Amino acid sequence: MVTAPDPCESNPASTSTVTSTAPCFNQPPSTVARRGPLPLPTKTSYAWAEAVHTHGDPERSAGYRWKSDRYPGDDAEPAHIRTWGQGAWLKVLIDAGLDHYARRLWLPMLQATDA
Protein backbone atom coordinates (compact mmCIF):
# COMPACT_ATOMS: atom_id res chain seq x y z
CA MET A 1 0.00 0.00 0.00
CA VAL A 2 1.33 3.42 -0.99
CA THR A 3 0.52 6.36 1.23
CA ALA A 4 0.92 10.05 0.56
CA PRO A 5 3.15 12.05 2.86
CA ASP A 6 1.39 13.82 5.69
CA PRO A 7 1.54 17.58 4.99
CA CYS A 8 1.19 18.28 8.70
CA GLU A 9 4.45 16.57 9.60
CA SER A 10 7.53 18.70 9.33
CA ASN A 11 9.91 17.59 6.63
CA PRO A 12 13.23 19.42 6.69
CA ALA A 13 14.19 17.97 3.29
CA SER A 14 11.19 19.59 1.62
CA THR A 15 11.45 23.19 0.45
CA SER A 16 8.02 23.31 -1.16
CA THR A 17 5.76 26.07 0.11
CA VAL A 18 2.75 23.91 -0.74
CA THR A 19 3.75 21.39 1.91
CA SER A 20 4.16 24.08 4.55
CA THR A 21 0.78 25.69 3.83
CA ALA A 22 -1.24 22.54 3.24
CA PRO A 23 -4.24 22.15 5.57
CA CYS A 24 -3.74 19.79 8.47
CA PHE A 25 -6.85 17.68 8.90
CA ASN A 26 -5.48 15.57 11.73
CA GLN A 27 -5.36 18.41 14.24
CA PRO A 28 -6.95 18.38 17.70
CA PRO A 29 -10.58 19.36 18.44
CA SER A 30 -10.29 22.97 17.29
CA THR A 31 -10.42 21.72 13.70
CA VAL A 32 -12.61 18.67 14.15
CA ALA A 33 -15.54 20.52 12.55
CA ARG A 34 -13.75 20.32 9.22
CA ARG A 35 -14.15 16.56 9.30
CA GLY A 36 -17.86 16.36 10.00
CA PRO A 37 -20.68 16.36 7.46
CA LEU A 38 -21.99 19.75 6.43
CA PRO A 39 -25.54 20.32 7.63
CA LEU A 40 -26.76 21.53 4.23
CA PRO A 41 -29.78 19.59 3.03
CA THR A 42 -30.75 21.48 -0.12
CA LYS A 43 -34.41 22.34 0.49
CA THR A 44 -33.99 22.76 4.23
CA SER A 45 -30.95 25.04 4.07
CA TYR A 46 -32.52 27.18 1.33
CA ALA A 47 -35.74 27.55 3.34
CA TRP A 48 -33.68 28.57 6.38
CA ALA A 49 -31.74 31.24 4.48
CA GLU A 50 -34.82 32.52 2.68
CA ALA A 51 -36.63 32.97 6.00
CA VAL A 52 -33.62 34.82 7.42
CA HIS A 53 -33.51 36.99 4.29
CA THR A 54 -37.21 37.86 4.47
CA HIS A 55 -37.18 38.27 8.29
CA GLY A 56 -39.35 35.20 8.79
CA ASP A 57 -39.03 32.28 11.19
CA PRO A 58 -36.16 30.14 9.87
CA GLU A 59 -36.75 27.22 12.20
CA ARG A 60 -40.38 26.94 11.15
CA SER A 61 -39.66 27.29 7.41
CA ALA A 62 -36.79 24.83 7.48
CA GLY A 63 -38.83 22.42 9.60
CA TYR A 64 -41.47 22.17 6.87
CA ARG A 65 -38.79 21.23 4.33
CA TRP A 66 -36.90 18.87 6.63
CA LYS A 67 -39.67 16.67 8.02
CA SER A 68 -41.63 14.37 5.75
CA ASP A 69 -45.39 14.76 5.90
CA ARG A 70 -47.63 14.49 2.85
CA TYR A 71 -44.53 14.79 0.68
CA PRO A 72 -41.04 13.49 1.40
CA GLY A 73 -38.79 16.01 3.10
CA ASP A 74 -35.03 16.17 3.18
CA ASP A 75 -35.09 13.80 6.16
CA ALA A 76 -36.25 10.99 3.81
CA GLU A 77 -33.15 11.23 1.60
CA PRO A 78 -30.94 8.14 2.05
CA ALA A 79 -27.81 10.26 2.43
CA HIS A 80 -29.39 12.28 5.25
CA ILE A 81 -30.71 9.17 6.96
CA ARG A 82 -27.22 7.70 6.89
CA THR A 83 -25.62 10.92 8.10
CA TRP A 84 -28.07 12.23 10.68
CA GLY A 85 -30.06 9.09 11.52
CA GLN A 86 -33.59 7.88 10.85
CA GLY A 87 -36.14 10.43 12.03
CA ALA A 88 -33.52 13.02 13.04
CA TRP A 89 -34.91 16.27 14.32
CA LEU A 90 -34.08 19.62 12.74
CA LYS A 91 -32.40 20.55 16.03
CA VAL A 92 -29.59 18.10 15.17
CA LEU A 93 -28.78 20.12 12.04
CA ILE A 94 -29.10 23.42 13.86
CA ASP A 95 -26.63 22.22 16.49
CA ALA A 96 -24.27 21.12 13.70
CA GLY A 97 -24.26 24.64 12.21
CA LEU A 98 -27.18 24.81 9.79
CA ASP A 99 -27.69 28.52 10.42
CA HIS A 100 -24.07 29.43 9.65
CA TYR A 101 -23.70 27.28 6.54
CA ALA A 102 -27.14 28.11 5.09
CA ARG A 103 -26.47 31.83 5.46
CA ARG A 104 -23.02 31.48 3.94
CA LEU A 105 -24.26 29.51 0.93
CA TRP A 106 -27.65 31.02 0.12
CA LEU A 107 -27.73 34.63 1.39
CA PRO A 108 -25.34 36.06 -1.21
CA MET A 109 -27.53 34.61 -3.96
CA LEU A 110 -30.74 35.84 -2.36
CA GLN A 111 -29.25 39.31 -1.88
CA ALA A 112 -28.10 39.38 -5.49
CA THR A 113 -31.67 38.77 -6.66
CA ASP A 114 -32.79 41.88 -4.74
CA ALA A 115 -30.38 44.14 -6.61
Secondary structure as UniProt FT lines:
FT   TURN            7..8
FT   TURN            12..13
FT   HELIX           17..21
FT   TURN            25..26
FT   HELIX           29..35
FT   HELIX           42..53
FT   TURN            54..55
FT   HELIX           58..66
FT   HELIX           74..76
FT   HELIX           78..84
FT   TURN            86..87
FT   HELIX           90..95
FT   TURN            96..97
FT   HELIX           98..114
//
